[in-house]
Amino acid sequence: MQISARHLDKTTILDISGDIDLAHSSEVRRVILIEFREKHTPKVILNLLEVTYIDSSGVASLVEGLKASREVRSRMILFGLSPIAHEVLQLSKLLTIFEIYDTEEKALEA
């Protein structure tokens, strides 16, 4: 799994690729929480186009990130859900709690 960050004005885009599973979810959680709790980034966008697999620990990391964003009155947005990420969020009934867009452009405009 790889995470790279891009910074645009008051927005950070986290490009995540590979598996968000038990072995990697703690790194995803760490990076997201730094953006909200330490940097106080107003909007963090997660690019999930290249996510090949996500398990319950990965979902828990996303939920914890969303909770942290709400605590500091920021926004966490997901875009480009890979088919597997979409399916996992749908099965866990979490699609409606996240702000999700199809493209980076739409996520940036939100």
Residue frames as qw, qx, qy, qz and C-alpha x, y, z in Angstrom:
[[0.000, 0.888, 0.459, 0.000, 0.00, 0.00, 0.00],
 [0.415, 0.083, 0.011, 0.906, 1.13, 3.52, -0.77],
 [0.045, -0.888, -0.427, 0.164, -0.14, 6.92, 0.32],
 [0.408, 0.113, 0.094, 0.901, 0.92, 10.19, -1.24],
 [0.032, -0.769, -0.462, 0.440, -0.36, 13.65, -0.36],
 [0.289, 0.417, 0.308, 0.805, -1.07, 16.61, -2.59],
 [0.143, -0.583, -0.450, 0.662, -1.85, 20.03, -1.13],
 [0.136, 0.484, 0.456, 0.735, -4.12, 22.52, -2.89],
 [0.249, -0.590, -0.002, -0.768, -4.93, 25.69, -0.98],
 [0.441, -0.376, 0.553, -0.599, -6.80, 24.49, 2.15],
 [0.945, 0.071, 0.023, -0.319, -7.32, 20.97, 0.84],
 [0.206, -0.486, 0.841, 0.118, -5.19, 17.85, 1.10],
 [0.872, 0.236, -0.222, -0.368, -5.71, 15.02, -1.38],
 [0.472, -0.434, 0.767, -0.029, -4.49, 11.63, -0.20],
 [0.713, 0.365, -0.478, -0.360, -3.86, 9.25, -3.09],
 [0.601, -0.339, 0.692, -0.215, -4.10, 5.73, -1.70],
 [0.701, 0.358, -0.518, -0.334, -3.20, 2.62, -3.68],
 [0.305, 0.214, -0.911, 0.177, -3.08, -1.05, -2.83],
 [0.545, -0.426, -0.720, -0.064, -4.75, -2.89, 0.02],
 [0.264, -0.504, 0.346, -0.746, -6.23, -1.16, 3.07],
 [0.815, -0.225, -0.525, -0.102, -6.18, -4.22, 5.29],
 [0.738, -0.658, -0.110, 0.100, -5.09, -5.19, 8.78],
 [0.757, -0.092, 0.054, 0.644, -1.42, -4.79, 7.81],
 [0.324, 0.269, 0.190, 0.887, -1.90, -1.27, 6.39],
 [0.203, -0.789, -0.488, -0.314, -5.00, 0.29, 7.94],
 [0.520, -0.688, -0.212, 0.460, -3.04, 1.76, 10.87],
 [0.397, -0.112, 0.258, 0.873, -0.93, 3.80, 8.42],
 [0.028, -0.549, -0.536, -0.641, -4.06, 5.10, 6.66],
 [0.437, -0.787, -0.433, 0.048, -5.55, 6.01, 10.05],
 [0.552, -0.465, -0.053, 0.690, -2.34, 7.75, 11.13],
 [0.273, 0.122, 0.357, 0.885, -2.09, 9.89, 7.99],
 [0.184, -0.660, -0.537, -0.492, -5.76, 10.91, 8.10],
 [0.513, -0.748, -0.372, 0.198, -5.67, 11.78, 11.80],
 [0.487, -0.258, 0.047, 0.833, -2.55, 13.92, 11.37],
 [0.106, 0.386, 0.429, 0.810, -4.37, 15.97, 8.73],
 [0.368, -0.719, -0.432, -0.401, -7.29, 16.68, 11.05],
 [0.658, -0.689, -0.254, 0.164, -5.87, 16.69, 14.58],
 [0.604, -0.391, 0.080, 0.690, -2.42, 18.18, 13.99],
 [0.271, 0.073, 0.383, 0.880, -2.67, 20.18, 10.77],
 [0.252, 0.557, 0.489, -0.622, -6.36, 21.15, 11.13],
 [0.056, -0.019, 0.665, 0.745, -6.85, 20.73, 7.38],
 [0.482, 0.210, 0.213, -0.823, -10.33, 22.06, 6.44],
 [0.868, 0.310, 0.011, -0.388, -10.91, 19.46, 3.71],
 [0.280, -0.409, 0.848, 0.186, -9.24, 16.09, 3.19],
 [0.798, 0.363, -0.141, -0.460, -10.06, 14.17, 0.03],
 [0.558, -0.297, 0.769, 0.093, -9.25, 10.47, -0.22],
 [0.572, 0.466, -0.476, -0.479, -8.60, 9.16, -3.71],
 [0.673, -0.183, 0.692, -0.186, -9.58, 5.48, -3.61],
 [0.713, 0.534, -0.247, -0.380, -9.34, 4.75, -7.35],
 [0.513, 0.482, -0.709, 0.052, -6.30, 2.49, -6.90],
 [0.480, -0.333, 0.678, -0.447, -7.48, 0.67, -3.77],
 [0.464, 0.173, -0.806, -0.324, -7.49, -3.01, -4.66],
 [0.578, -0.345, -0.738, 0.037, -8.88, -4.36, -1.38],
 [0.195, -0.460, 0.353, -0.791, -10.35, -3.01, 1.84],
 [0.481, -0.269, -0.830, 0.093, -11.30, -5.04, 4.90],
 [0.425, -0.789, -0.437, -0.075, -13.09, -4.22, 8.15],
 [0.559, -0.505, -0.103, 0.649, -9.96, -2.66, 9.67],
 [0.271, 0.143, 0.337, 0.890, -9.69, -0.38, 6.64],
 [0.226, -0.675, -0.514, -0.479, -13.33, 0.61, 6.97],
 [0.552, -0.702, -0.345, 0.289, -12.75, 1.30, 10.67],
 [0.469, -0.217, 0.077, 0.853, -9.86, 3.63, 9.74],
 [0.033, 0.398, 0.434, 0.807, -12.12, 5.55, 7.37],
 [0.422, -0.733, -0.496, -0.197, -14.85, 5.82, 10.00],
 [0.576, -0.560, -0.213, 0.556, -12.34, 7.03, 12.58],
 [0.326, 0.037, 0.233, 0.915, -11.09, 9.62, 10.09],
 [0.166, -0.590, -0.502, -0.610, -14.65, 10.81, 9.48],
 [0.539, -0.721, -0.415, 0.137, -15.24, 11.08, 13.22],
 [0.529, -0.354, -0.033, 0.771, -12.02, 13.10, 13.64],
 [0.165, 0.298, 0.369, 0.865, -13.05, 15.42, 10.80],
 [0.333, -0.713, -0.488, -0.379, -16.36, 16.12, 12.49],
 [0.604, -0.592, -0.319, 0.427, -14.67, 16.77, 15.83],
 [0.366, -0.361, 0.096, 0.852, -12.61, 19.59, 14.30],
 [0.400, 0.742, 0.304, -0.444, -15.41, 20.76, 11.97],
 [0.013, 0.473, -0.650, -0.594, -13.56, 19.74, 8.82],
 [0.843, 0.322, 0.031, -0.430, -14.67, 17.61, 5.89],
 [0.357, -0.299, 0.848, 0.251, -13.49, 14.20, 4.75],
 [0.707, 0.483, -0.047, -0.514, -14.50, 13.35, 1.20],
 [0.606, -0.119, 0.747, 0.244, -14.01, 10.10, -0.71],
 [0.593, 0.608, -0.139, -0.509, -13.83, 9.86, -4.47],
 [0.510, 0.496, -0.662, -0.235, -13.21, 7.25, -7.11],
 [0.696, -0.277, 0.597, -0.288, -14.29, 4.29, -5.07],
 [0.176, 0.270, -0.895, -0.310, -12.93, 1.17, -6.69],
 [0.688, -0.186, -0.506, -0.485, -15.56, -1.54, -7.20],
 [0.618, -0.169, -0.709, 0.295, -14.27, -3.44, -4.15],
 [0.114, -0.033, -0.432, 0.894, -14.27, -0.35, -1.91],
 [0.466, -0.130, -0.180, -0.857, -17.80, 0.52, -3.06],
 [0.710, -0.184, -0.636, -0.238, -19.00, -3.01, -2.38],
 [0.477, -0.133, -0.677, 0.545, -17.48, -3.14, 1.11],
 [0.080, 0.022, 0.280, -0.956, -18.96, 0.24, 2.08],
 [0.579, -0.132, -0.361, -0.719, -22.32, -0.79, 0.63],
 [0.681, -0.180, -0.710, 0.000, -22.34, -4.12, 2.49],
 [0.384, -0.194, -0.590, 0.684, -21.43, -2.38, 5.73],
 [0.068, -0.831, -0.543, -0.093, -24.25, 0.16, 5.15],
 [0.411, -0.594, -0.063, 0.689, -21.78, 3.07, 5.27],
 [0.384, 0.374, 0.449, 0.715, -22.20, 4.57, 1.81],
 [0.095, -0.837, -0.395, -0.367, -24.62, 7.15, 3.12],
 [0.516, -0.792, -0.123, 0.303, -22.48, 8.42, 6.01],
 [0.522, -0.279, 0.304, 0.747, -19.55, 9.38, 3.78],
 [0.360, 0.803, -0.028, -0.474, -19.46, 12.26, 1.34],
 [0.632, -0.059, 0.670, 0.386, -18.61, 10.45, -1.91],
 [0.436, 0.736, -0.121, -0.503, -17.99, 11.74, -5.45],
 [0.923, 0.324, 0.186, 0.093, -17.10, 10.01, -8.70],
 [0.660, 0.533, -0.053, 0.526, -14.23, 12.29, -9.71],
 [0.510, -0.244, -0.250, 0.786, -11.54, 14.44, -8.16],
 [0.030, 0.294, 0.213, 0.931, -12.97, 17.51, -9.87],
 [0.503, -0.588, -0.442, -0.455, -16.38, 17.01, -8.24],
 [0.693, -0.465, -0.413, 0.365, -14.76, 16.37, -4.85],
 [0.399, -0.043, -0.084, 0.912, -12.75, 19.59, -5.14],
 [0.158, -0.408, -0.314, -0.843, -15.84, 21.60, -6.11],
 [0.540, -0.559, -0.623, -0.090, -17.83, 20.30, -3.14]]
